[in-house]
């Protein structure tokens, strides 16, 4: 066994968020079980043997869902039965649709029943997590959620269309990841209609296109806004400089219905600040004097994006959530940077996790 935490479905939407959250919490790097390993009981048993926690996310929600999800559970069960030392806990990422009479719901219920029986026979704890509709950063449009679809449409300049409005029970994927990891028992779901989501995301997009920050009234609004931002390619956005005989003025942050926290830093040549990521914080950088390079990288990915910015041509660079980022003084003089975040800094919960960009 290579890790006390084993994960199936690590390459999907929920799996990526589980890995990011585990990283931010300092938990062991999960041992990843792919589809090929699931189909090989001997290799699978080796990966599962003696694990503290196995999180089973791998599944399908298209095609033959009635048979596909029970088949994946059966493969996992075969590996569990072949273990010399069964895992302490097996967690199943189930759905609130389980057993609702649809092929998908019945398939998920059958998968849960199979894993429950297998773990009971082995003496392992079984945790059946009934997840509602998940949304969050980097969801796949037309696949993971209607929110991802709306975000992609708006990012491309389109307009969401609502046909057959209904109410959805929603959970941010980071909260779902916390439940699966056993670090969060509470399920802070919210309810919104499809029309309400389309309208709110449209308002977010309209305001944010002007480089202004939309009204973010609560935790859900922040998470929904960050989800929309994840569908935009990170890039500097130029600001208008207003000048007259007295000098010049640049409006760097305009927030609708809220405040947040603004601060400035000075950085000597050659020094880098940052090297961390945030799970929820909305953060903006504006260089007001000097020359800087701002770099960022999506957590658990390799590609690094870098932008050269100058106080002579002010531009905002907003940090996507779950992207490591830094800023380096690449000029010959002192660098002055204005930073803004949507909430006040809380030393007890800073939402800041060390991670080098490169």
Phi, psi and omega in degrees: 000133184260348183204151175281352179237122181241139188226127168260156180070028186293337184274355181270183182304303181292321181299318178298317180293325175299316181294320179294315180296317177302320179296316182293330181272357181074022178282164180300145175298124183297146168276124189264130177252115179267181184296323180296321180289324177301327182275002181240093187305324183291311177296321180296315179300322179297321180288327184274337190302120175075008181295149174285320186212128175246124180249116183259105179251332185309130181190180176227146174232019173223157177080218184278073183289334181296323181259329187298313182289318173298326179295319177296320178295323179295322177297317178296318180299322179296319177294321179297317182293337181272359181286141171288319176237103183299150176302151179293318185222137174241124183248131181248124175280086182270190183225150174295348177277356183304129177074019183271008177091355175270160177303319180294311182298318180290325177295319178293320178296320179294321178296317179296318180297319180296315180291325178297315180294318181297313182291327176298317180293327181276341184088013176272154174284138177243128179243114181258106186260113180271102185267139174276201178292122182264145174219160178159183185301136173065029171292154183271120180299148178061021180214300185282319183194159175293331178296315177299321179295313179298317181299317181295318178300314181293321178298328180271005178089009180271186181231125179298140176247133182248123177233121181075062182299141176205163180273140179241144170266123191240145177219131176291142189295332176295323176294320176298318179299320179297323178294316180295324179282347181082017179260356183214114180271333184281145178244091184278073181278157173230162179240130177216149172278161178300321179296318178299320179294316180299317182293317181294317178295324177296320177295316178305311184296318181298317181287316186291335177297338179268007183072013175264160182261126181288168179294125180238096190279332185207184183301320180297316180301317180297314181294322179291320178296317178296327176296315177299315183298330182293345179266002177258139177289124179301134180191151174295147176239119183295148178247154180274128176264126177259120185231148171211196184295336182280336185145217183219162181218137176232126177277110188267324182221122173235115186249127178277119173072021181194184184232278185095207184224134179239139176209160179242152175225153170246143183224130181281159183305138176086354183268143179247134173249160176102243184061050179204175174223167179236149177272329186222338187296133171270121187227138181234137174248137172221116175280123181252345175206134178100188182238136182218156167244125177254126181236150180209154180211130177297133183300135181074011173242167186257329187293131178251129174258134181229142181226133175268127181228155185219147174293343178286334178228078188303138177213150176266142172232112181267136183274122175292144174295145179066027171239124173292143183212157176208169176221131184237134174284109181253010179263183181268349180238188181291142178259131175244124184233136173262132177242142174226140172228157187283348179226164179286143181294129179242107182304332180282340180213072188285346183051046180222121188233122183302134178193114177293146178287318181224000000 
